[in-house]
Amino acid sequence: MSYNNISWSGTLRFLAFSIPVKLSSAVSESSTTTTHQYAPDGGRIRYRRVSEATGEEVAYRDIQKGFQCDDGNLVLLSNDDFAEAYGTTSRETEVLLFADPSQIPNVARSKGFIVRPGVGGERSYAAAVKVLQQAGKVAVLVFGIQQRKRLAVLSPTAEGYLRLEQLEWAEDIAVPDFTAPVADFSANEEEVIGKLAGLVAGQAQDFDYPSRKDDSRARLNALITSRIEAGQTTTATPAADSPVAQYGNLMDQLVASVEAVKTEKEPAPAKPKPARKPRAPRKPRATATAEKETAAA
C-alpha cells in the first residue's frame, strides 16, 4: 500500500520539539480496477463545473467560495479571509493537552492520517513516539486543513509510527432524535437473554483484522478478464464535435442552430453563364430575294 498522496505539510510543535511533518491518508484503495460511467452509445460521461447563471464551464482556479444572503446577494470569501478567520493553524499544529486514549469517543473519530517526518525531523519524531508510548497517553491538538480548523488526536503505534485521527467537533456529532427503547422483561425472558449472552460469549473469537480481505475486487477483475478473453467488449465512442461539445451554453447552441438553418435555406449563388460565341451572318434565302425584286419592279 502506498501513501504518496500528501494532503498536509507543516510543523508539529510537541513539547520542546518542533517537528516538520507531512500527513498522508491512512486509507488507500488497493484495487487497480478503475471503472467509469458511460452512455448507451459508449460515450464517456463527464462532469463539469458549470455556472447556473450562464451555463458556461468554469475553470477550477476561477471558482470562489461565498455565502448567499437571504436577499440573494453574495458575500465572496478569499483564501486570505479564511486565513484570518482560522488563524495560523493552516501550517502549524498546536497540542492542547495530553489525555487517556479511553477519553476519545469513537463516534468522533473521522479521517485517519499517517504522520511522516520531514527532512531533519526523524530524531524528534522518534522521541515523540517514545514519550507517548511510555506515558500511555495521546495528544489532542488542532490543525488546519482544507481551509478549516480541525480537532485531532495524535497517538503512537506499536511499530513506532505516529498516527493522527481527525475528530469531529462535539457540536457536529448527530444526536439520535428518538428515545432509546426500554423494555421490562419477565423472569423467563431474562433467563433466555442470559443464555443467549452466554452463547455469544462462548462463540467469541479473536478478530484477525489483517486476514479480512475484500474478495469482491478479485471477482470483478476475473469477470472483466473473462469478458475481454471472450471478445465481449463494446467499441468506445470517442468524444465527437457534437453541439454539446462545441458550444459552452444553451445560447451558443441556439445561435449556432439558427445560423445552420439560415445557411440551409439560402439559395446557392447562380453560376455565371459562359459567353456565347458570335454567330456567323446568315445568307439570304433565294426566294426572299426574288420576292423583294418583284415588289420593287
WOUR-V140257 format. One record per run of one state. SS is the DSSP state (H for helix, E for strand, - for the rest). FROM is the first residue (numbers start at 1). LEN is the number of residues. If there is no record, write none. Layout:
ss from len
SS FROM LEN
SS FROM LEN
//
This chain:
ss from len
- 1 5
E 6 9
- 15 2
E 17 9
- 26 12
E 38 1
- 39 4
E 43 2
- 45 5
E 50 1
- 51 6
E 57 1
- 58 2
H 60 3
- 63 2
E 65 4
- 69 5
E 74 4
- 78 1
H 79 12
- 91 1
E 92 9
H 101 3
- 104 2
H 106 3
E 109 9
- 118 4
H 122 14
- 136 1
E 137 9
- 146 2
E 148 9
- 157 5
E 162 6
- 168 2
H 170 3
- 173 14
H 187 17
- 204 5
H 209 3
- 212 3
H 215 15
- 230 7
E 237 1
- 238 5
H 243 4
- 247 3
H 250 16
- 266 20
H 286 11
- 297 1
//
